[in-house]
Amino acid sequence: MSRMPDPDLIPLPLVHERRAGTFAVDTGTAIGADGDARPAAWVLHDVLAGAGVRAPVVPAADPSASIVLRVGEPVRDHPEGYRLTVTPERTVLDGGTGPALARAVQTFRQLLPPAALRRAPVADGPPAIECCHIEDAPRFDWRGVHLDVARHFMPVSFVLKLIDLAALHRLNVVHLHLTDDQGWRLEVPSRPRLTEVGAWRTETVVGKETDAFDGTPHGGYYTLDDLREIVTYAAQRSITVVPEIDLPGHVQAVVAAYPELGNTGRPIEVRRTWGISPHVLAPTDEALAFAREVLGTVLDAFPGPWVHLGGDECPRTEWRESPAAATRAAQLGLGSVDELQSWFLRALHADVTAAGRRVVGWDEVIDDGGMPADTVVMAWQDGARGPAATAAGHDVVMSPQQVTYYDHYQSDGADEPLAIGGLTTVEDVAAWEPAAGAGPGRLLGVQGQLWTEYLPTPAAVEYAAFPRLNALAEVAWTAPARRDAAGLLRRLPEHLRRLDALDVGYRPLDGPLPGQRGGTGRRRRP
């Protein structure tokens, strides 16, 4: 007997059994849910509204409920494990937690015809889904996507769209890179110049390694209400937003706003070019107090368990040239000024952990003095950095640039739009098997990065993200024994119809559309 083909679902569930018949989602549909099941039920309500079905949310025991969400015993011994059973008369979604039902709702969403995912109905009749039985649970606890909103500011509407797309693919972390040399994107009421000055640059370099500028101011920032909206929207989908405040390097926008926090005290501008700025925070009590003020705002705005402190690419040049930095390092008993980053981040680590949260940092935080073992390390430089971090006792999120940096080129074609460099194909991502050594630290999961130096618009971000992020979602969710790179590539064309319905400007598998090509202008591939 031949094996039934896998369903066109991404990520692929652990168990999917086709059954006879279909379940119609029509005007008589009602959604039954109680207690912790109700947030996921309301998300499903909104999904169905786009298909023209106004399904009320009623108590789970209501006889009218033809879709029922139930919180009960864990499925497959995992807090995000779920069971989805579709019969001609009824659909039941079971899980041990609210987040488990959130994942089940997104699988139900993918079972709908692609046209039903639009904002308004386009089909002649109500949508129907094939009857089936699904049991599922994730491989990793951290399944993330990172968005850099500092190099190019992204509107709240797009951040919400990315959160929704992350949910569709059963990701559970959206990491926002909120600050960098080229812009500060977070309102801090006690430090108004961060958004009056630091959020704006006068112009932006054009192309790659050129002396040309566009002459157009760029910037923006999120108010505290913006951030509350983002966090709440994500929480409704059981997604955690991880804020990143990059310290003590990548701070030229900070020093432009408050020159006294730098090592020279001289005025500078928000950086107009890419690359790594030499300007870093001075190792002073004033700079540490500033960082603590910012952290106070961050901890209030983002209730999740993790706070990312950056810690990457921090040049020591200014510290090595500063007698004051040398004196401070000696007073602290450090081996050299190179260890000032570790001192600075350890001080902030104490504040974050005192607030009941956990620090995350890029993999440089394990160097030059290191960090406490409870710091989560994002291993980005290469595949060896993960094992080095777990060997030092850190839990790790594997984020190696060679396979998870989606600002890299997607093919070697001359018509690809300008990118930072590299080459990462969807096939590369689909074939990746993450590993982080023998420990004692744990491999928490994986994350895809969307750095935006060369992704100036939401459309450019979508082109870079998809379909590579589709493939990463399967790496993150589906057990290795069940996962098949070739199978994923076979399922992608049908899945991309869902992205069409959701108005996602992904890169087609056979190359960019005419409007996505680099052409001969500013987005030309050199």
C-alpha positions, 0 to 999 in steps of 0.5 A: 500500500502506497504511503499517503502524501504529506499534507501541504502544511508548514511546519509539518505536523507529527501526525496527520491522518486523512479521514472521509468527508469535509467540515463546512464553516458556514453561517451556523458555525459557533466556537465553543471555549471557556477560560484559558481557551478563549483567547485562541477562540477569539483569534479563530473568530477573527480568522473566520470573519475574513472568510465571511463567517461571523462565528460567535464565541460561546461556552464550550458546552453550548450545543451550537458550538461546532468548533470546540477548543478545550484545555485539558491534559497535555498532548504528547507531554508538551505544553504546546502540544495539541490535538485537532480532530475534524469530522463532518459534524464537529471540529475539536481542538485539544491542548494542555495550555492556552498556547497549545490551542493557539498553535492548533488554531494556526494549523486549523487556519492552514487547513482552510482553503487559501482564499478563506485567509483573505480579509473579505470573502471571495469564494462563492460558498462557505469554506470547507476543510477535509476531515482529519486527525492531527497530533503535534508538538514542537521540537524546540521551545524557542522558535523565533524571528528577529526584525531590525527596526533600527537601521530602517524603521518599520511601521506598527502595522508591519510589525503586527503583520509579521507577528501574525505570519510568525503565528501562522508558522507556529513560531513563538518569539518575535525579537525586535532590535530596537536600537543601533547606531543608525536610529533609536526606536523606543520612547523613554519618557525620562530621556526625550532626546533619544526620540527627538534626536536619536530617532532621526538621521539626516540621510542614508547611504545609497548602495554598498560601499559608496559615497552617495547619499539619498539626501532624505531624512529617515527615522521614527520610533514607537511610543509606549502605546505602540509597544503595548499594542504590539505586545498585546497583539502578540500575546493574543497569539501566544507569542513573546516579544523580546526587546533588544537594547544593544549595549554598550556598542552600537550606540552612536544614536545614543551619543548623538542625543547625549554626548556626555555618555560617550568617551570624548564628550564631542557632539556627533550625528546619528550614523548615516552609513552602515558598518560598525561605529567606533563610538561606544558608551563610556565606562562611567556611572552616568552611562550605567545610570542611563542604561538602567533608566532605559531598562526600567522603561523596557521592563515596564513595556515588555512583560515577557521573560527575556530582555536582550542586551545586545553585546555584539560588535563592541569596538574597544578603540575608544576605551583603549585610547581613553585614560579615564577608561584605563583608570576605571578598568584598573579600579574595577580590577579588570585585566584590561579595558577590553573587559569593560563590556563584560563589567557593564553588561554584568551590572545590567544583568543584576538588574534584569534578574532582580526583576525576575527576567532573564538576559539574552545576548549575542555570542560575544558576551561569552568573551572577555570576562563572560556573563553569568551562566543563566544568560541565554546566548544567541550563537550568530558568528558560526556554528562553533559558537553554540557549542562554545556557549553551551560548554560554558553552561549557557543555554543557546539559541542557534542563529548562525549567520550562514543559514539564519541571516535572511538579509543574505542573497537568495540566489546567485542571479544578477537580478536579485535586489541588493543585499548585504552579501552571502548566499542562503537559499531556501534549500540551505535552510530546509536542510539545516540540522541545528546542533549546539554541543553536549552542554551542560547548557541546553539548545533552546531553539533557533531564530531567523534574522532580518537585518534591515541595512539593505531592506528599506521597506516592509516589501523588501523585508517580506521578500527576504523573509519568505520562503526562507522563514517557512523553511526555518519554521519547520526546522524549529517545530518538526522532529528530525525523524519527521522532517524531510527537506525535499518534502518541504520543497514539494509542499511550498508551492501550495503553501505560497498560495496562503501567503498570496492570500495574506498579501505577502510579497515573498520571493517566488521559487523560480526567482524575483518578480519584475517589481522585485528585481534589483534593476539598475537603480539603488537596489542594483546588485553590484 
